[in-house]
Amino acid sequence: MYYVYILQSSKSGILYYGYTTDLKRRLKEHNDGKSKFTSGHRPWKLVQYSAFVDEQKAKDFELYLKSGSGKAFIYKRLVNVVLMKDELGKK
């Protein structure tokens, strides 16, 4: 399987979009500081992922998420729902 994932920094709140074949390993690498871009924003939590059988479709979806319309889609349809549930759980 091929995974496109969205992480949120618990430190800064920013989102990071990525692609991998091993989701658990990749999240651990981000939290262990092995990724240059994400190391300064640790710790990370997984807020959403999508699984694909086709590698090219996963890559295309990751590229879409990084585009302007993809980011709008993320906030409107994916991440806001997850973050709202997260906030409700804290109350």
C-alpha positions in Angstrom: 0.0 0.0 0.0 1.0 3.6 -0.5 0.0 6.2 2.0 -0.5 10.0 1.8 -0.5 11.4 5.2 -1.1 14.7 7.1 0.8 15.5 10.3 0.2 18.3 12.7 2.9 19.8 14.8 2.0 19.8 18.5 4.5 22.5 18.9 3.6 25.0 16.2 0.3 23.7 14.8 1.5 23.6 11.2 0.5 20.8 8.9 2.9 18.6 6.9 1.9 16.5 3.9 3.8 13.4 2.9 3.8 10.1 1.1 5.2 6.7 2.2 4.9 2.9 2.0 5.4 2.5 5.8 3.3 4.9 7.8 4.4 3.9 11.3 8.1 4.1 10.3 7.7 7.5 8.6 5.9 9.0 11.6 8.6 7.8 13.9 11.3 9.3 11.6 9.5 12.7 11.8 9.3 12.5 15.6 12.9 11.3 15.9 14.1 14.4 13.9 15.3 12.5 10.9 13.5 14.8 8.5 15.2 18.2 7.9 12.0 20.2 7.4 10.0 18.7 10.3 12.7 18.3 13.0 12.1 21.8 14.4 8.4 21.3 14.8 8.3 18.1 16.8 6.4 16.3 18.2 4.0 15.4 15.3 0.7 13.7 15.4 -1.0 11.9 12.5 -4.3 13.7 11.8 -5.3 12.0 8.5 -4.1 9.4 6.0 -5.3 7.9 2.8 -4.2 4.5 1.4 -3.7 3.7 -2.2 -3.1 0.5 -4.1 -1.6 2.5 -7.1 1.7 4.3 -6.4 1.1 7.0 -9.1 -2.3 7.9 -7.7 -0.8 8.3 -4.2 1.9 10.6 -5.6 -0.7 12.6 -7.6 -2.9 13.0 -4.5 0.1 14.2 -2.4 0.9 16.8 -5.0 -2.7 17.9 -5.1 -2.8 18.3 -1.3 0.3 20.6 -1.6 -1.5 22.8 -4.2 -3.7 25.8 -3.3 -6.9 24.0 -4.0 -5.6 20.9 -2.2 -4.9 22.9 0.9 -8.4 24.4 0.8 -9.8 20.9 0.5 -7.7 19.7 3.4 -9.0 22.5 5.7 -12.6 22.3 4.6 -13.1 18.6 4.3 -10.4 16.6 6.1 -8.4 18.3 8.9 -11.1 20.6 10.3 -13.3 17.6 11.1 -10.4 15.8 12.8 -9.3 18.9 14.7 -12.9 19.7 15.9 -13.3 16.2 17.2 -9.9 16.6 19.0 -11.1 19.8 20.6 -14.4 18.3 21.7 -12.5 15.5 23.3 -10.5 17.9 25.5 -13.6 19.5 27.0 
